[in-house]
Amino acid sequence: MEAKTKDLWVFVETNTDGSAKNVGIELLTPGRQMADKQGGALTAVVIGHHTDAAVAEAASHGADKVIVVDGEEYEHYSTDAYTSVLCTLVEKYGPTSMLIGATSNGRDLGPRVSCRLNTGLTADCTALDVDDETRNVMWTRPAFGGNLMATIICPDHRPQLGTVRPGVFKKSEAGEAKAEIIREDIHVAASDIRTRVLELIQEMNGEEVDLEGAEIIVSGGRGVGGPEGFEPIRALAKELNATVGASRAAVDSGWIAHSHQVGQTGKTVGPKLYIACGISGAIQHLAGMSSSDCIVAINKDPDAPIFNVADYGLVGDLFEVLPVLTEEIKKARA
C-alpha cells in the first residue's frame, strides 16, 4: 500500500491492568530521531482496555500523537483482534513505518500484520536508523547465529515494519505531555476472535522472572557446573533485590528454566547492573546484555571474552568470590 503520511508509529503494548509495557516506551526514544529524519510525526498506538495509564506514559515520553483503541475485547492480547485493529488503523492513516516490540505478542502480531498489508518485516532488530537520502529505515539484526549483523531495507512497500528487542534502547526522561490524543471506536465481534485466555500464569517454577524490566541481573553460565551452582547466584541476587539470569549453555544443560535465559535466543536486557558469573562471553550472549549500564564479570579464565565488554572484571572462582561479595553487601546494609 502507499504511505499517506511520513509519520512513524510505535505500537505500545499494554499490560492487563492497562499500563504500558516497557518496550513500547523504550521504542519512542529511537522513534523520535527516526520520525524527525523522515519528516513526520511520532505516533504511539495503544490498544487495550482501561488504557489511560499507557496513553499518559506514551504522551509524556515524546509522542506527538497517541492513537487509542479501547475495548473489553482488547483486555487480553489475541492475534485476531489486534491484527484487525492495527491493519484498520494503518489503512486509514497510512504511516510510512512502524516499530513493534519483539515480545511474545509482538513477534506474533508483526508477521500477521505484514502479511495482511503485503509489506516486509524485519524481525528482532537490535539497531535502527534512517537513510538520509531515501528516508528508508535501516533495520539491523543478528544473522547467521549472531556471528554477523545484517542491515535490511524495505524500499518498495509501506509501511516499513520491524520488531525490536526489548532492552535495546533506554526510555527517555518523562516530560510534559503535549501529544494529540486520537480515540478510535473500533470493535471486533467475539465470533471473529478465535482464541480466548483461560488463565494467566504470572510465575514460572515458583518464581517471578522479569528480565526485561529488571534493574539488576545476576547471571550464571557454564561455569556454575550444575543446578546447585546457581545457589550462590540466587543468594547474591536476593541481597541485591535482583533477577537471576543465565546463559544458553546453562539453560541447554537443564540447570535452570529457559525463562531466565539472556542472549540472542533468550531475552535482550539493559539493566543498570549486570553481573556475569562463570559466563565466557559468546557473541550470542553478548548480543543480549551488552547494552547494560554497568557490567561486572567474574570468571576463572583471564582471557574470557566477557572481560572485553565488562566495566569491572574479577578473575577468580565464582564459588569463592560470590559468598564474600554477598557477605560484604550484607554488612554494608547492616
Secondary structure as UniProt FT lines:
FT   STRAND          8..12
FT   TURN            16..17
FT   HELIX           22..38
FT   STRAND          42..48
FT   HELIX           52..60
FT   TURN            61..62
FT   STRAND          65..70
FT   HELIX           72..74
FT   HELIX           79..93
FT   STRAND          97..101
FT   HELIX           104..117
FT   STRAND          121..125
FT   STRAND          127..130
FT   TURN            132..134
FT   STRAND          137..143
FT   TURN            144..147
FT   STRAND          148..152
FT   STRAND          160..164
FT   TURN            166..167
FT   STRAND          180..183
FT   HELIX           190..192
FT   TURN            205..206
FT   TURN            211..213
FT   STRAND          216..220
FT   HELIX           222..224
FT   HELIX           227..230
FT   HELIX           231..240
FT   STRAND          243..246
FT   HELIX           248..252
FT   TURN            253..254
FT   HELIX           258..260
FT   STRAND          261..262
FT   TURN            264..265
FT   STRAND          273..277
FT   HELIX           283..289
FT   TURN            290..291
FT   STRAND          294..299
FT   TURN            302..303
FT   HELIX           305..308
FT   STRAND          312..315
FT   HELIX           318..333
//
